[in-house]
Every structure is written in structure tokens, then in C-alpha cells.
């Protein structure tokens, strides 16, 4: 969506962080797209088990969109067992239940578990299968936990890089403190009720002057409706200054056109 | 990761569901990949604002991986305002804060809001900007809310289809009831403590017969350690039957080799 932040280096996170293991990946373009997704989620360690077209492949760098350091640090392995030999925990992404007995996690719960495993200084790996077939039963027998994403069962064709993206995103969010909902005010601040009151007084005064509120029985209700509207959304001090100017200008125009009462 | 479920049709969800609006998308391949991600998350309605290479484009169908109905139903529009004219709420994905005053949501909070907007029978649109530049300030002025994903600030290059994937995933998860953590047991069930006790009794009896527990002062501690190991993880009834067989066979082998005491 946006270009890479200028000069922001991609460094391996301090301490342990989950290892992404691509098992028999077919397309080098997908390996590059996986590295890009890993970089988005702050993951760094990539291992490749028997990539179909060998490794390295230029086409991977072309789709990595700058996540080159992840590809440069990626290691190639002959078997899943070899790729995870130094890991304490192995999670396997598995789109469908198989006839096996295994702990299951959603992507979100898996990310929370990975944060906890990391916090204990243990090394975890997450297996992703080949584009077409996914992991086979022998691959999954190397894992202690299966990860299944809750996604539309009517359309299970999940792109490899997007599967990694969802996990990398959940990994990042699991340690993220962003306020889920807030008003971005930048240079200004949310108006105080006093500042809002000043504007409403100004507005009602000009509406009185214009004759807009001359119907006295209706006046209180009309004023209340206007108040309700402006109370409803958070207004900033900067926006109130603009609104003061709008009312002032419209009123002056009216007077200059001699339509004042 | 896996092939499309055979014959699972892609239907527009009943009632309202969020409209994905791609603003000035550049690559038809990305439009196809977006449709695939939408299908993964159960979204259906796609609108294109001034796609660079025109519409339709065969290359989009090639990357949609079967999400053809979403592409066939996609509509083309000249401007953002035209594309969202019939929508009640407009969210705009925005990777960075701009100097504007606008409510912000994380992807997760946005998905929760979208479910709530839908529940009220209102139509919401989510804007995604062009691959290179993202949405411009005029695009964002058409939105009532901005959505920013918590992701690695050191690497902001987020692929368009992956940006849609994250939102589609959160949209699906916001209404998903999957147990985050459970043991997948398939045909069998988690063993009762009684079934586990039967096995431990069998095992200890054979260990006694083998002389493995002859060190009487150490015996209680050794038995406890074995019990702790088997109590630690959930064991299923099927696995216990296998373990009974393993102990039986190992013990028989020992006897037949005349190594019984």
C-alpha cells in the first residue's frame, strides 16, 4: 500500500522469534512474498525444506519488495525433521481436520502461544505446506500443535503468502498496544464542552438575528435539535474555530445583502 | 494452501456485507488476488475506481483462484464518490497518520464495527488505495473513519491483496465461534482418569515384573515421575489402547528372550 520506510533496516528481533518453515514450496515468487509478509509482521527467520526449484532464486527477490535480508538469511533443509531439529515447539498450519489426534489452535491463539513460548526463551517453528497440497501427514507428525485459521469453508484456496501474512499479523498484534478506537486529532484537541457551548451560543445568536428562530413555541425544540447534532460527534477545537468563521461569514453576507431584519 | 472445495459455490452473503473498493488499482493480478482474499473471508462485493488498465482484464481471473463470481459481479466507477454514493458508512485503510481529524480504528476494531453496521442493515464500504501511493487526501475525505493496521513500522510495504486479506480475515473472525484451543480427537475421546489409571497400573506391574523398580527406596519416586509424565498431556482412550499394546509386546519379548527374572 505504501513504499518501504526510507532506510528502516530489517533486523532479526532480539532473543528468540518464531521460525517460518516453508515445506516443499513450489514458486520462488511465493517465497519472496512470504518474506515480505514476515517483514510486515516483524518475523525474520525463514527456513526452506526442499524448495522445488532449488535455492536461491532471483524471482524470490523480485517479489520480496525489499525484505531482502530475510531471504539472504534463509536456510535450506532436506527434511522437516532437519529444519526443526533445534526447535522446542513446532506448530503446523493445517487447513482441514485430519484423522489425527493433535492440539488445535486458531491463528490468534497460536500467535498468543508463540509470544508465550518466546517469552520462555524457547524456539518455535511454524510449518506451511506446499501451495497445492498443503502439509502431508508425515509433515504434521513432526508438529506438536496444529493451527487452523477460521476462514470461509466454502472457499479454502488460501495463498501461501497470505497464510503467512495472517500469522505474522496476529504475531504482531499479540504484542501490540494500539488503541482500537480513537479520534486522530493531530495538532488540535477534542473541544471542551465549554468551547462547544461558546460556538452554540454564537450560532443561536446569529439564528435569532436572522429570524430563523422567530417561531417562539417551536424555538426551544429547534435549539435542542441543533445542540443534539453538535454534541453527537467529537468536535475538535480547530473545527469549532472553522465553524465560528463559517457562521460569522454567512451572517455578514446576509447583512450586506440587506436581508437583515 | 489447499485446492478449492469441490463445488462449493461463492454466493453473495444474505443482507448487507461490506463493499471492498479498490481505488485506482494498477495491476489486474492484484485485483484477482483481492477477489481470492475476499472469498477467503466471506466478502463478495467488489468495486473498482478507475482501474489503471481498464476492466475487465483476463489477468485478474488468472490470480483469482476460482473466485470468479466476485470478479464477474465487480463494478467499475469513475470516482470514489460515485463508488460509495449508496453506502451509509465509508472506512478508508490508511497506513500512516495524516494531518487530518478522523476517527481511527485498528483492523480488528474496524471488523467489529463493520459487523455492527451490517447488523443495523446499513451498507459499509472499505477503501483501499493504489499499490504505490495509497489513498490520497481527497480519497480519505470521502471516508468517515480511517483504518490502520498495527504492523511493523520498520517495513510498511503491504501488498494490496494482503491488506484486503487481513481485513477479510478479521471480518470472518469477528463472527466466528471456533474454540481457540482444543484437542482434536476425531474418532476417539479424551481418556478418563480411570482409563489412565488402568494403563499406569498395567505399566507399573510390568516394570515390577521386569525388575526396573527393584530399588525399593527409589521406587515411589520413580513411579510418581512416570505418573506425572502421563498426567501432563491430555491422552485419548485410543492412545491408551496403543500404549497397553506396546507394554504388552515389550514385556512378552522380554519373557520370550528368557530375560524374565
Contacts between the chains, C-beta under 8 A, distances in Angstrom:
chain1	res1	chain2	res2	distance
A	1	B	93	7.0
A	1	B	95	5.2
A	1	B	128	7.2
A	1	B	129	6.0
A	1	B	131	7.3
A	1	B	134	4.8
A	1	B	156	7.8
A	1	B	157	7.9
A	1	B	158	4.7
A	1	B	159	7.9
A	1	B	160	6.4
A	1	B	163	5.4
A	2	B	95	4.6
A	2	B	96	6.7
A	2	B	133	7.5
A	2	B	134	4.9
A	2	B	156	5.1
A	2	B	157	6.9
A	2	B	158	7.2
A	3	B	132	6.9
A	3	B	156	7.5
A	3	B	157	6.4
A	4	B	155	6.4
A	4	B	156	6.5
A	4	B	157	4.6
A	5	B	153	6.9
A	5	B	154	6.6
A	5	B	155	7.1
A	5	B	156	5.3
A	8	B	153	7.4
A	8	B	154	4.2
A	8	B	155	6.5
A	8	B	156	8.0
A	9	B	154	7.0
A	10	B	154	6.6
A	10	B	155	6.1
A	11	B	154	7.9
A	33	B	159	7.0
A	36	B	157	6.7
A	36	B	159	6.5
A	37	B	159	7.7
A	37	B	162	6.2
A	39	B	152	6.4
A	39	B	154	7.9
A	39	B	155	4.0
A	39	B	157	7.7
A	40	B	151	5.0
A	40	B	152	5.8
A	40	B	155	6.0
A	40	B	157	7.6
A	40	B	158	5.7
A	40	B	162	7.3
A	41	B	151	6.5
A	41	B	152	6.3
A	42	B	151	7.9
A	42	B	152	4.3
A	42	B	154	7.8
A	65	B	157	4.6
A	65	B	159	7.3
A	66	B	155	7.2
A	66	B	157	5.9
A	67	B	155	6.7
A	93	B	1	7.0
A	95	B	1	5.1
A	95	B	2	4.7
A	96	B	2	6.7
A	97	B	184	5.8
A	97	B	186	7.0
A	99	B	186	5.3
A	99	B	187	7.1
A	100	B	184	7.2
A	100	B	186	7.0
A	101	B	183	7.1
A	101	B	184	6.7
A	101	B	185	5.6
A	101	B	186	6.7
A	101	B	188	6.8
A	101	B	236	5.3
A	101	B	238	7.0
A	101	B	239	6.6
A	102	B	183	7.4
A	102	B	184	5.5
A	103	B	181	7.1
A	103	B	182	7.4
A	103	B	183	5.4
A	103	B	184	7.4
A	103	B	234	7.9
A	104	B	179	8.0
A	104	B	181	7.3
A	104	B	182	5.5
A	104	B	183	7.2
A	104	B	184	4.7
A	105	B	180	6.6
A	105	B	181	5.8
A	106	B	173	7.8
A	106	B	178	5.4
A	106	B	179	7.9
A	106	B	180	4.8
A	106	B	181	7.9
A	107	B	169	7.9
A	108	B	173	7.1
A	108	B	180	6.4
A	109	B	180	3.6
A	109	B	181	5.1
A	128	B	1	7.2
A	129	B	1	6.1
A	131	B	1	7.3
A	132	B	2	8.0
A	132	B	3	6.8
A	133	B	2	7.4
A	134	B	1	4.9
A	134	B	2	4.8
A	146	B	184	6.9
A	148	B	178	7.8
A	149	B	169	7.2
A	150	B	172	6.1
A	150	B	173	5.5
A	150	B	176	4.0
A	150	B	178	4.6
A	151	B	40	5.0
A	151	B	41	6.5
A	151	B	42	7.9
A	151	B	169	6.8
A	151	B	172	5.7
A	152	B	39	6.4
A	152	B	40	5.8
A	152	B	41	6.3
A	152	B	42	4.3
A	152	B	172	6.3
A	153	B	5	7.0
A	153	B	8	7.5
A	154	B	5	6.6
A	154	B	8	4.1
A	154	B	9	7.0
A	154	B	10	6.6
A	154	B	11	7.9
A	154	B	39	7.9
A	154	B	42	7.8
A	155	B	4	6.5
A	155	B	5	7.1
A	155	B	8	6.5
A	155	B	10	6.1
A	155	B	39	4.0
A	155	B	40	6.0
A	155	B	66	7.2
A	155	B	67	6.7
A	156	B	1	7.7
A	156	B	2	5.1
A	156	B	3	7.5
A	156	B	4	6.5
A	156	B	5	5.2
A	156	B	8	7.9
A	157	B	1	7.8
A	157	B	2	6.8
A	157	B	3	6.3
A	157	B	4	4.6
A	157	B	36	6.7
A	157	B	39	7.7
A	157	B	40	7.6
A	157	B	65	4.6
A	157	B	66	5.9
A	158	B	1	4.6
A	158	B	2	7.2
A	158	B	40	5.7
A	159	B	1	7.9
A	159	B	33	6.9
A	159	B	36	6.5
A	159	B	37	7.7
A	159	B	65	7.3
A	159	B	161	7.7
A	159	B	165	8.0
A	160	B	1	6.4
A	161	B	159	7.7
A	161	B	162	7.0
A	162	B	37	6.2
A	162	B	40	7.3
A	162	B	161	7.1
A	162	B	162	6.0
A	162	B	165	4.6
A	163	B	1	5.3
A	165	B	159	8.0
A	165	B	162	4.6
A	165	B	165	5.8
A	165	B	166	6.8
A	166	B	165	6.8
A	166	B	166	7.2
A	166	B	169	5.3
A	169	B	107	7.9
A	169	B	149	7.2
A	169	B	151	6.8
A	169	B	166	5.3
A	169	B	169	7.8
A	172	B	150	6.1
A	172	B	151	5.7
A	172	B	152	6.3
A	173	B	106	7.8
A	173	B	108	7.1
A	173	B	150	5.5
A	176	B	150	4.0
A	178	B	106	5.4
A	178	B	148	7.8
A	178	B	150	4.6
A	179	B	104	7.9
A	179	B	106	7.9
A	180	B	105	6.6
A	180	B	106	4.8
A	180	B	108	6.4
A	180	B	109	3.6
A	181	B	103	7.0
A	181	B	104	7.3
A	181	B	105	5.7
A	181	B	106	7.9
A	181	B	109	5.1
A	182	B	103	7.4
A	182	B	104	5.5
A	183	B	101	7.1
A	183	B	102	7.4
A	183	B	103	5.4
A	183	B	104	7.2
A	184	B	97	5.8
A	184	B	100	7.2
A	184	B	101	6.7
A	184	B	102	5.5
A	184	B	103	7.4
A	184	B	104	4.7
A	184	B	146	6.9
A	185	B	101	5.6
A	186	B	97	7.0
A	186	B	99	5.2
A	186	B	100	7.0
A	186	B	101	6.7
A	187	B	99	7.1
A	188	B	101	6.8
A	234	B	103	7.9
A	236	B	101	5.3
A	238	B	101	7.0
A	239	B	101	6.6
